[in-house]
Amino acid sequence: MPRSTSVFARPVQFAFACALALSLAGAMSACGAGSSDPKLSGMKCGGEDRPQLNCESEFKYEGRKIEGGFSLAGLGGATAKTDESALRAIDKETEQYAAQSRRLCDEYNKCVVDKEAYATRSENLRRRMSKVPELYDNVKSAKDDDERRKALDRAYRELVPDESRRELAFEFSVEAQKPSDADARAIAAGERLPTGTKVAFSVRPSKSAYVYLFQKGPDGKVNVLFPDARIKSRNPLAASSALRLPPAAGASFKLNDKDLGTERVYIVASLEPVASLDGAIDKAAGGGEATGALASVTRTSEGASKPGCRRALELDDGSTAKCVRSRGLTLDDAPVAGAGTAPASFRARTEAADSVIVQVFAFEHTT
């Protein structure tokens, strides 16, 4: 990767640091204003004397410099394509914050903005940029890939504004009604469901998304649940739109006594269509075996705990890598913005700058 041209690669000029030191009554000396430098002498703004801020003062994060920005945070060759995109987005935003602070300082000195507006705007910039040292250190000092991707995801969400982030949130529910239950309820992964249990699935993306669902029984056979030509709903599913499988009101799947053991449901949600999955689904629907990307997805739970097994499953090239793990971050908090409020078996969202979620939901089929 070429050396970043991030704002961190050179001394950063942040005049908004001065705003914290000045009192609106006029004590500017802490910021270099009121200096003997004739260029910093005061001027009249609306009849009021305004000492000038030194916009060339160097601002260092916690008294130190950060060289190379997040793009050179020691990720090296282990960085996935999506990670690289996230790093570039973070560096771009921080450089824009630096440019905004310099422009704000210049506008203050030229009487374009008043003291109150300057104090408010500079504080907002300072508050966001004050997080940089900790976020950078978390990424750089991460001990393994899991820790690093979480640190990068946090930095991406803290420093890149909502409107600029590329992300998708997803809710998935498995509703089960055991023979002894009066009603169906959402179940958690790993629950034991006896033969005769009625099961239905529900998916809900936060944005318009392409959704793919497969089931793999203990015998290894793959059953494509969605997309299905018999179901009126088509990809992409609308934002916040719930799809129930089976779709008919009151309909459900029923666990028979033939496939006891671990049942796995594989879920893929993507902001773009996944051509390799579409092709593999067509083959599997005709009675063929899972191939290409479909075979990769149904191996997601295998080897996930192996050292060095990364989550970077490249679905667009039909990868058949032996080491494949889930993709996206599972959420334990309240429903994400734009998603539903119904009980969910799990919630997930894409990692930093990613567009794909790949998750596995497993339950135990017992007698």
N, C-alpha and C positions, 0 to 999 in steps of 0.2 A: 504494500500500500504506500503511495507517495506520501511524503511528509506533509502533515496537515498545515493548512494556512490559517488555522484557527486563531482566534483572538489570543489564546494562551501562549502562542509561539513568540510573542513579543511583549514588551511592557504594556500594560493595559491602563488606559487613562479613565478613571471613574470619578467624575466630579461629584456624583451624588453622595460620596462619602463625606464631602464637606457639608452637605445639607444637614447631616446628623449633628455636626459640631456647631453650626451657626445657630444663634437665637434669632428669631424673627425681629427682635429689637435692634439687631445690627452688629452683634459680635462676630466679625468675620475673620479675625486673625487666626483662628484655629485651622482655617482652610487655606491659608496663604493669601487671603484677601487683606487689603490694608498694607500690603508689602511696600517696601521702598521702591520696588520695580515700578517705573512710571507707567508701564503698560497695564498695571493692575490698580491704578488710581481710580477713585470713584467717579461716578457719572450721575447725572440727574435722570430719574425715572418718575415722571408725573410730578415733578417738583420735589421729589424726595431723593436724598443722597443714597446712592447704591454702590458700596465698595464692590469691586469686581472679583469674581472667583477665578482661581488659577486652574484653568481647564487642562493644563499640561501636568498637573500633579500626578505622580504615579500611585496607583491603587494596587495593593497586593492583598491576595486572599490570606487573611490571618497572618499578615506579615511575611508571606512567602510567595514565590512565583510558581505557576504550574506550566511546565514546558510541554508543548505539543498538543495540549488539549486532551479530550477523552479519546480521540482517534488513536493516540499513542499511549494508551493506558496499560500497556503491557499485555494486550490480548493476543498479539502475534498471530501465527497461522491457525490457531484454534477458533478464530472468529468466523462465525457463519455469515452468510450474505445479509441476513436480516439484522444481525448485530452490527455489521458495518454501516448499514443504512441508519440504524439508531444512533450510532456514534457520530455520523456526519450531521444528522439532524440536531443533536445536542450542541455540537460545536457551532453550527450555523446560528442557532438561537442565542447562544452566549455571545457570539460576535455581534449579533444585532442588538443585544442589550447594551454592549459596550458603545456601539455607535449611537444608540438612543441617549445614553448618558452624556456623551460628548456634545451631541446636538442640544440636549436640554440645558447643559451648562452654558453653551454659546447663546441660546435664546434668552436665558436669564440675564447674562451680561449685556445683551442688547435690548433689555426691557420688553421683550416679546411676552414673557411670562412673569407674573408677579411672585412675591415671596411665598405666599400660601400655596399656589399651584405648583411651584418648584418643590416645596417641601413635600407635598403629597406624592407627586410623580417620582421624585428621586427616592423616596422611602419605598415605594412599590418596587422599583428597580433594585434597590439595595437588598430588600427582603428576599427577592428571588435569587439574586446572585450570592447572597451570604451562605446559601446551601451548597455552593459548588465544592468547597474543599472536602467536606464530609462525603458527598456523593462520589467525587473523584477517587478519594482514598478507598471507599468501599469497593469500587470497581477494580482498582489496581491491586488491592491486597486480597481479593477473593481467593480462597484456598482451592476451590474446585469449580467445575462448570456450573453446577446447580447454584452455588453461592454467587457466582459471577453473573449469571443470567438474571437472578433476582435483583442484584445490585444495579445492573444496567437498566432493568425495567423500572426501578424506582427513580433513577436519574432521568430517564426518558420522560416519565410522567411528571416529575417535579419541574423540569426545565423547559420542556416543550409544551406550548399552550394547547388547550383542548382542541381548538379548531385546526391545529396543524398535525395532531397525532393521527397515526394510521392504526386503528385497532377495532376489534370486534369482540363483543361479549356474547355469551351463549348460556342458555339454561336448558337443562335436560332432566326430564322426570321419568321415572319408572313407577307406574301405579300398579299395585298388586292387591288382589282380593283373594285371600286364602279361603279354602272351603269352610273354615270355622268363623270367618269374618262376615259382618253384615254389609260392610262398605269397603271400597277400594281406598288405598292410601299410598302416598309417595314413600318409597323405600330407599334405604341407603345402600351403598355398595357393600357386598359381602353378606347380605342377609340370606337366610335359609328359607326357601319357598318349597312347600311340598307339592307333590303331584296333584293336579286338579286346580291349582292356583290360576286365576285369570290375570293376565298381564296386558298392559297397554303402555305405549311410549308417547312422550310429548316433547317437542323441541321448540325453542323460541330464540331467534337471533336478535341482537340489539340493532343491527343494520341489515339491509338487504343482503342476503347471503346464499351461497350454494351449499346445500346440506346433503350429506350422504350417510346412510345408516345401514349397517350390516350386522348380522348375528352369526356367531360361530358356536356350534354345539360341542359337547365333549367328543363327538365322533370326528371333529375336524371339518365338517361340512359348513359351507358359508351360505347363508340365506340373505339376499338383498332385500331390505325392508323399504328403503327409499333411496333414489327415485324408483317409482314403479308405474308402469303404463296404466295400471288399473286404478290408480289414485289420481283424482282430478288436479290436485295441487302439483305445481311444477316449479323447478328451480328457475330463477332464484326465489327464495321465500321472502316475503315482504318484511320490513323492519318491524320488530315486536309482534309479528304474526305467529300464533301458536299452530303447530301442525300435530295432530294426534294420529297415532298409528295403532290399530286400524282406525280410519277416519269416521266410520259410521257410528252414530250415537249408540252407546251401550255395547258396541262390539269389542272383542278382546281376543288375545291369544290365550291358549290354555295349555298348561304344562302336562304332557302325557307321561306315561311311565317308561318310555323308551330311552330317553337321553338323560340319565341321572349324572350328576357331577357339576362342574363349573360351566355355567353359561356366560358367554361374553357378548356384549353389544359394543360395536365400534362406531364412533361418531366422528365425522369430519365436517367442519364448517369453514367456509372460505369466502373471502370477499370477491374472489374471481372464480370462474368455472375451472374445474380440474379435469382437463381433457383426458389424461391418462386413466383417471378413475371412471369417467364416462365410458370409455372404450372397454375397460375391464368389466364393468357392470353389464354391458350388453352381452359379453361372452358368458358371464356367470349366469345371467338370466336364462340363457338358452340351454342350461344344463352343464356348462363347462366348469372347470375348476378355477379357483381364484388365481389370477396371474398379475404380473406387473405391480402397479401401485396398490391394487386391491390385496394382493398377497402380502405386500409390505405392511399395509395397515393392519391386517389380521395377525401380524407378528409383533405388533407394538408392545404387547405385555411381556414378550419373551426377551430375556437378557437385559431388561431395563435397569437392573441393579448392577450390571457389570461395570467395573471401573473404566472410565473413558467412553462409556456409551452415551453419546450426545443425543439431544432431542431433534437434531437437524434432519428431519425426514423430508427429502426433496420430492414432493408428490408430483411435480410437473415433469419429471424425467422417468417416472416408473421405476424408481430405485428398488433394488432387490437386496439392499444391504442386510447383513445378518444381525447387525446391532441397531435396533429400532426402538425408540421410546416415545412416550406421549409428548405432545407439543402443545404449548399454552400453559397458563398458570391457573390452577384450580383455586377458586375463591371460597372462603368460609364466612364472608361477611354478608350484609344485606344484599338484596337484589341490585344489580348494577343499573345505572341510568339507561333508560330505553328498553330494558328487558321487562319481563313480567313480574307479577307479585304472587303467583300461585306457588305452592310448595314445590321445591326442586330437589331432585336427588343429588345433583351437583351443579355448580355454576363455574364457568371458566371464561377467561378472556385471553386474547392473543398476547404474546410477549412483545417487547419493545420493537416497534416498526414492522412487526410480522402481520400476516393476513390470514393465517391458517391455524385452526385448532384441531388437534387429533387427540381424542380421549377414549378410554376403555372403561366400560361399566360392567362389572362382573357380579353375579349372584350364584348361590348354591342351590341346585335343584335336588331335593331330597325325596325320599319315599313318603 
